[in-house]
Amino acid sequence: MNNNLQGKITVVTGATRGLGKGIAIGLGEAGATVYITGRTLNSSDLADGTIGGTLSQTKQEVEKAGGVCIAVQVDHNDDQQVRLLFERIKTEQNGQLDLLVNNVFSGVKAIANGYGTPFWKQEPSLWDAINNVGLRSHYVASIYAARLMSQRQQGLICTISSWGGLSYIFGAAYGVGKTACDRLAADMAVELKSHNIASLSIWPGIVETENMLGFFDQMNTLEGTQSRTISDSYNWEKPLLTGRVIAALAKEPSLMNKTGKVQIVAELAQKYQIIDDNDPPCVSLRSLRFILPSAIPVLKHYN
C-alpha cells in the first residue's frame, strides 16, 4: 500500500479489537497519524472472561504497518472524555483533523444475551446498551470533529453502520439504531456540505471479528444449522478490508459527490481493487439473498 494519507490526522473510535482495530491498521499502513480510542489500555485492564484486545496492542500493529498511532483511553459514555480527546488533538495537531471514523459500539454483549428473546420480554435498558455507545456516541464525536474540520474547510466523517438497518437481524433496538446511523450520516452531510466536509455511512459485510465469531457460535447452539448456513455460504470480510477502503475513500477526488450516501465496503473494494491479505474478493451485500430477501429491492437505490 502507498502512503496516500501521509500527513493526515485521523481518529478511529473503539479500536481495541475487531473492526476498529482493522480500520486503524488500514489507515496506518496508508501513512496516517491515527488516534485510537477505547476503554482498555493494557492487558492488565482486562476483566476476567472478557474478549481480549487493548489500545496498546492496536498501537503496536498500526506502527508496525507504517503509521503513527496515539492511544487515548476514552469511555464514549462520557461526553467530557470525548470533548477532551478532541481538545487534545486540537492542541497536538494545531487544529488539524482530516478523518473521523465513528466505529465504537458496546452493544454486542447485550445483543448476545438477549438473542431470541422479543423486545417486550427484555428490560428497556437494552435500548441504551445498544444505542448509547453506537449511535449517540457517533453524534457526540461528530460534533467535536466537525468543529475542528470546519475551521479548515475540509474533512471526512465515516459512520460505521450495517445492513441491519434494512432488514431484521438482531432485534428492534439494533435495527432502529443502524437505520438511525444511516440517517445521521445523511443529515450531517446536508449541514456539512458547505464546509467541504463529507459524511458517509459505511456498510461492511459480515466481518470476521472476535465478537462475531463468538456470536455465530452461540447462534449455532440455539438454532442448529441456521447460522452455519450464513457463515459457510459467505466469504467473510477481514477488519483490515474496511480500513483499506476508508483510506482509499479519504483520497477520492470526487468524494463530495458521495456525501450523505451509504457506501458498501465490498463494492468499494472492487472499485479500488483492494483485497484482504491472502483472501479472494468479498461479495457485495446486494448478493446476500439468503439473509436479506426483503432488502434486495431497496439496496439498489443505495450508493
C-alpha positions in Angstrom: 0.0 0.0 0.0 1.3 3.5 -0.7 1.4 6.3 1.8 -1.6 8.2 0.4 -2.5 9.5 3.8 0.9 10.8 4.8 0.5 13.9 7.0 -3.3 13.2 7.6 -4.7 13.2 11.1 -7.3 10.6 11.8 -9.4 9.3 14.6 -10.9 5.7 15.0 -13.2 5.2 17.9 -13.5 1.8 19.5 -10.2 0.4 18.2 -9.1 -2.1 20.9 -10.0 -5.1 18.7 -12.2 -6.2 15.8 -13.3 -3.8 13.1 -11.9 -0.7 14.7 -8.5 -2.3 15.0 -8.6 -3.3 11.4 -9.6 0.2 10.3 -6.8 1.8 12.4 -4.2 -0.6 10.8 -5.5 0.2 7.3 -5.1 3.9 7.9 -1.7 3.4 9.5 -0.4 1.5 6.5 -1.5 4.4 4.3 0.8 6.6 6.4 -1.7 8.4 8.6 -1.4 9.5 12.1 -4.1 7.6 13.9 -5.7 8.5 17.2 -7.4 5.4 18.6 -9.9 5.2 21.5 -11.2 2.5 23.8 -11.7 1.7 27.4 -8.9 -0.8 27.7 -5.3 0.5 27.5 -3.3 -2.5 28.6 -3.8 -6.3 29.1 -3.8 -5.7 32.9 -7.0 -3.7 32.5 -9.0 -6.6 31.0 -11.6 -8.1 33.2 -11.7 -11.8 33.7 -13.7 -13.6 31.0 -13.8 -10.7 28.5 -12.7 -10.9 24.9 -9.1 -9.7 24.7 -7.9 -6.6 22.9 -6.2 -3.4 24.1 -5.2 0.0 22.8 -1.6 -0.8 23.4 -1.8 -3.9 21.1 -3.6 -2.0 18.4 -1.0 0.8 18.6 1.8 -1.7 18.1 0.2 -3.1 15.0 -0.6 0.3 13.5 3.0 1.4 13.9 4.2 -1.9 12.5 2.1 -1.2 9.4 3.8 2.2 9.0 1.6 4.7 10.8 1.9 6.9 13.8 -0.5 5.8 16.5 -1.7 7.7 19.6 -3.7 5.7 22.0 -6.2 7.6 24.2 -8.3 5.8 26.8 -11.8 7.1 26.3 -15.2 5.8 27.6 -17.6 7.1 24.9 -20.4 7.0 27.5 -18.8 10.1 29.0 -19.2 13.2 26.8 -16.5 15.0 28.8 -13.9 12.4 27.9 -14.8 12.7 24.3 -14.5 16.5 24.4 -11.1 16.2 26.0 -10.0 13.9 23.2 -10.7 16.4 20.5 -9.2 19.2 22.6 -6.0 17.2 22.8 -6.0 16.7 19.0 -6.5 20.4 18.5 -3.5 21.2 20.7 -1.2 18.5 19.5 -2.0 18.8 15.8 -2.6 22.6 15.5 -6.3 22.1 14.9 -5.8 19.6 12.0 -8.3 16.7 11.8 -8.9 15.1 8.4 -10.9 12.0 9.2 -13.2 10.6 11.9 -14.3 7.0 11.8 -17.3 6.5 14.2 -16.9 2.9 15.0 -17.3 2.4 18.7 -20.1 0.0 19.7 -20.8 -1.5 23.1 -23.9 -3.5 22.4 -22.6 -6.9 21.4 -22.9 -8.4 24.8 -26.4 -7.1 25.2 -27.4 -8.4 21.8 -25.9 -11.9 22.5 -27.5 -12.1 26.0 -31.0 -11.2 24.6 -30.8 -13.1 21.3 -34.0 -15.0 20.5 -36.0 -13.0 23.2 -38.5 -10.5 21.9 -38.0 -6.9 22.8 -41.0 -6.7 25.2 -39.6 -9.5 27.3 -36.4 -7.6 27.9 -35.6 -4.6 30.0 -35.9 -1.1 28.5 -32.2 -0.6 29.3 -31.4 -2.9 26.3 -32.0 0.2 24.1 -29.4 2.2 25.9 -26.9 -0.7 25.9 -27.1 -0.9 22.1 -27.6 2.7 21.1 -25.8 4.9 23.7 -22.4 3.8 22.5 -23.1 3.1 18.9 -25.4 5.9 17.9 -25.4 8.7 20.4 -21.7 8.4 20.8 -21.3 8.9 17.0 -23.3 12.1 17.2 -21.2 13.5 20.0 -17.9 12.6 18.4 -19.0 14.2 15.2 -19.9 17.5 16.9 -16.3 17.9 18.1 -14.7 16.6 14.9 -16.8 19.0 12.8 -15.8 21.9 14.9 -12.1 21.2 14.0 -12.8 20.3 10.4 -14.9 23.3 9.7 -12.1 25.6 10.7 -10.0 24.2 7.8 -12.9 23.7 5.4 -12.2 20.1 4.7 -12.7 16.6 6.2 -14.4 13.3 6.2 -16.7 11.6 8.8 -17.4 7.9 8.3 -20.1 6.3 10.4 -19.9 2.5 10.6 -23.4 1.1 10.1 -24.8 -2.1 8.6 -27.4 -3.7 6.5 -29.3 -4.4 9.8 -31.0 -1.1 9.3 -32.8 -2.5 6.3 -33.8 -6.0 7.4 -34.5 -7.6 10.8 -31.5 -9.3 12.2 -30.5 -8.7 15.9 -33.7 -7.2 17.2 -35.7 -4.0 17.2 -33.3 -1.8 19.1 -30.4 -2.8 16.9 -32.3 -2.3 13.6 -33.6 1.1 14.6 -30.1 2.1 15.8 -28.5 1.2 12.5 -31.2 2.9 10.4 -30.5 6.0 12.6 -26.8 5.8 11.9 -27.5 6.0 8.2 -29.8 8.9 8.7 -27.3 10.6 11.0 -24.7 10.4 8.3 -27.1 11.7 5.6 -28.4 14.6 7.7 -24.9 15.7 8.9 -23.9 15.7 5.2 -26.5 18.3 4.5 -25.2 20.7 7.2 -21.5 20.0 6.5 -21.6 20.2 2.7 -21.0 24.0 2.5 -17.9 23.5 4.7 -16.4 20.9 2.2 -16.8 18.1 4.8 -18.1 14.8 3.6 -20.3 12.5 5.7 -20.7 8.8 4.7 -22.4 5.7 6.2 -20.2 2.7 5.7 -21.6 -0.8 5.4 -19.1 -3.7 6.0 -20.3 -7.2 5.3 -20.1 -10.0 7.8 -16.7 -9.2 9.4 -14.6 -11.9 11.0 -14.1 -10.3 14.4 -13.7 -11.9 17.8 -17.2 -10.9 18.8 -18.9 -12.1 15.6 -17.2 -15.5 15.7 -18.4 -15.9 19.2 -21.9 -14.7 18.4 -22.2 -17.2 15.5 -21.1 -20.0 17.8 -23.9 -19.0 20.2 -26.4 -18.9 17.3 -25.3 -22.4 16.3 -26.1 -23.7 19.8 -29.5 -22.0 19.8 -30.6 -22.6 16.2 -28.8 -25.6 14.8 -27.8 -25.1 11.2 -29.1 -21.6 10.5 -26.0 -19.7 11.5 -23.8 -22.3 9.9 -25.6 -21.7 6.7 -24.8 -18.0 6.9 -21.2 -18.4 7.9 -20.4 -21.2 5.4 -22.1 -19.5 2.5 -20.5 -16.2 2.8 -16.9 -15.0 2.2 -16.2 -13.3 5.5 -14.6 -9.9 5.4 -11.5 -9.2 7.4 -11.4 -6.0 9.5 -8.5 -4.7 7.5 -10.5 -4.5 4.3 -12.7 -1.7 5.8 -9.6 0.1 6.8 -8.1 0.0 3.4 -11.3 1.0 1.8 -11.7 4.1 4.0 -8.1 5.0 3.4 -8.9 5.0 -0.4 -12.1 6.9 0.1 -10.3 9.6 2.0 -8.3 10.4 -1.1 -11.2 10.1 -3.5 -11.1 13.2 -5.8 -14.9 13.2 -6.2 -15.6 12.5 -2.5 -18.1 15.3 -2.1 -20.2 13.6 -4.8 -20.7 10.7 -2.4 -21.5 12.7 0.7 -24.7 11.7 2.6 -24.8 8.2 0.9 -24.3 4.7 2.0 -21.1 3.1 0.8 -20.8 -0.7 0.7 -17.3 -1.9 1.6 -17.2 -4.9 -0.8 -18.2 -2.8 -3.7 -15.7 0.0 -3.0 -13.0 -2.7 -2.5 -13.8 -4.0 -6.0 -13.7 -0.4 -7.4 -10.4 0.4 -5.8 -9.0 -3.1 -6.4 -8.4 -3.8 -2.7 -8.3 -7.2 -1.2 -7.8 -8.7 2.2 -4.4 -10.3 2.7 -4.4 -13.8 1.1 -8.2 -13.7 0.6 -10.3 -13.6 -2.6 -12.6 -10.6 -3.2 -15.6 -10.4 -0.9 -19.1 -10.3 -2.3 -21.4 -7.3 -2.0 -24.3 -7.2 0.4 -26.6 -7.0 -2.6 -25.9 -10.7 -3.2 -26.9 -11.8 0.3 -30.3 -13.0 -0.7 -30.2 -15.8 1.9 -30.0 -13.2 4.6 -31.8 -10.1 3.1 -34.6 -11.2 0.8 -36.7 -8.2 1.8 -33.9 -5.7 1.4 -32.7 -6.6 -2.1 -35.2 -4.2 -3.8 -34.1 -1.4 -1.5 -30.4 -2.0 -1.8 -30.3 -1.0 -5.5 -31.1 2.6 -4.5 -28.0 2.9 -2.3 -24.6 4.5 -3.2 
